[in-house]
Amino acid sequence: MTPVRIGRRPDPITLTDAAVAKVADLLAQEGDEQLVLRVAVRPGGCSGYSYEMFFDSEVAEDDIVRTQGSVRVAVDPQSAELLKGSTLDYTDGLQGAGFHISNPNATRTCGCGSSFS
C-alpha cells in the first residue's frame, strides 16, 4: 500500500528565472519588502476565465505562498486549482515585453493571451 502524503501542497505556479528577475526588479521599485506577487484566476474574459497579477500587501490564512528566488508568490486556493502546473514567464523582445502564463489546464485560449477556459 502506498502511503498518503499529507503536508505541503504542490506549487500552483512556477516562475522562470526571467520572470523572477523582472518581478524582483518591479518589487524593488515599489520599495515595500512586505509585498507579494499575487497570481489569481477570475471568471470573465473572452474564454471564461482571466488571469490577474498584482502586488498585494495582504496574505490570507488559506493562501498558498511560495518563495521563488527573492520573490514571494501568493495564490488563493480556488485559483491554485486552475493554475496547477502553470509557468509564469517574462519576455523582452522585438515583439514586445510582457508576462505570459503557460497553463496545462487550459483547454482553450483567446487571442489576447490573458483569457482561457
VMD Tcl script that draws the C-alpha trace (Angstrom):
set ca {
  {0.00 0.00 0.00}
  {1.33 3.42 -0.98}
  {1.40 5.91 1.90}
  {-0.70 9.04 1.55}
  {1.34 12.23 1.63}
  {-0.01 14.86 3.95}
  {1.56 18.25 4.19}
  {2.76 20.81 1.71}
  {0.61 21.31 -1.36}
  {2.35 21.48 -4.74}
  {3.30 24.87 -6.15}
  {0.35 26.18 -8.17}
  {2.62 28.21 -10.45}
  {6.34 28.27 -11.14}
  {8.22 31.38 -12.22}
  {11.01 31.18 -14.77}
  {14.31 32.88 -13.95}
  {13.36 35.74 -16.30}
  {10.03 36.23 -14.51}
  {11.69 36.16 -11.07}
  {14.22 38.79 -12.20}
  {11.56 41.11 -13.64}
  {9.21 40.77 -10.65}
  {12.12 41.35 -8.24}
  {13.02 44.50 -10.19}
  {9.42 45.75 -10.08}
  {9.17 44.98 -6.37}
  {12.39 46.90 -5.71}
  {10.86 49.91 -7.47}
  {7.83 49.66 -5.18}
  {10.11 49.88 -2.13}
  {7.93 47.72 0.14}
  {9.50 44.45 1.27}
  {6.15 43.14 2.55}
  {4.58 42.95 -0.91}
  {3.93 39.62 -2.60}
  {3.12 38.87 -6.21}
  {-0.48 37.69 -6.26}
  {-1.48 35.48 -9.18}
  {-5.20 34.80 -9.48}
  {-7.82 33.46 -11.84}
  {-11.15 35.28 -12.08}
  {-14.34 34.50 -14.01}
  {-14.55 36.60 -17.15}
  {-12.58 37.32 -20.26}
  {-13.46 36.12 -23.74}
  {-12.79 32.43 -22.97}
  {-14.32 32.05 -19.50}
  {-11.50 32.90 -17.07}
  {-8.87 35.60 -16.98}
  {-5.55 35.91 -15.18}
  {-4.77 38.64 -12.68}
  {-1.34 39.57 -11.37}
  {-0.66 42.37 -8.94}
  {1.37 43.25 -5.88}
  {-0.51 42.63 -2.66}
  {0.26 43.61 0.91}
  {-2.29 41.22 2.40}
  {-1.95 37.45 2.55}
  {-4.93 35.39 3.67}
  {-4.50 32.44 6.02}
  {-5.55 29.95 3.32}
  {-3.36 31.44 0.55}
  {-0.64 29.24 -0.85}
  {2.57 31.26 -0.54}
  {5.85 30.16 -2.09}
  {9.21 31.89 -2.40}
  {10.92 31.64 -5.76}
  {14.29 33.33 -5.83}
  {13.71 36.58 -3.94}
  {10.02 36.76 -4.86}
  {7.10 35.64 -2.69}
  {4.11 34.46 -4.73}
  {0.61 34.16 -3.24}
  {-2.27 32.22 -4.82}
  {-5.73 31.74 -3.35}
  {-6.96 28.10 -3.11}
  {-9.57 28.42 -5.88}
  {-7.07 29.92 -8.32}
  {-4.49 27.30 -7.33}
  {-6.74 24.54 -8.67}
  {-6.96 26.27 -12.07}
  {-3.26 27.18 -12.15}
  {-1.86 23.80 -11.04}
  {1.31 23.09 -13.05}
  {1.41 26.53 -14.71}
  {4.52 28.55 -15.52}
  {4.87 32.33 -15.49}
  {7.49 33.65 -17.91}
  {8.69 37.11 -18.88}
  {10.00 38.01 -22.32}
  {11.52 41.24 -23.54}
  {11.93 41.12 -27.29}
  {11.24 42.93 -30.52}
  {7.61 41.82 -30.49}
  {7.10 43.50 -27.12}
  {7.72 42.77 -23.49}
  {5.42 41.10 -21.04}
  {4.45 38.25 -18.78}
  {2.92 35.07 -20.15}
  {1.30 32.17 -18.29}
  {1.56 28.68 -19.77}
  {-1.29 26.71 -18.22}
  {-1.57 22.96 -18.94}
  {-5.16 23.02 -17.62}
  {-6.39 25.46 -20.26}
  {-8.40 23.69 -22.95}
  {-8.94 26.86 -24.96}
  {-7.27 30.28 -25.02}
  {-8.10 33.51 -26.79}
  {-6.02 35.81 -28.94}
  {-5.34 38.27 -26.13}
  {-3.36 35.64 -24.19}
  {-4.89 36.52 -20.84}
  {-8.12 34.54 -21.05}
  {-8.71 30.77 -21.05}
  {-11.21 28.03 -20.40}
}
mol new
graphics top color blue
foreach p $ca { graphics top sphere $p radius 0.5 }
foreach p [lrange $ca 0 end-1] q [lrange $ca 1 end] { graphics top cylinder $p $q radius 0.2 }
display resetview
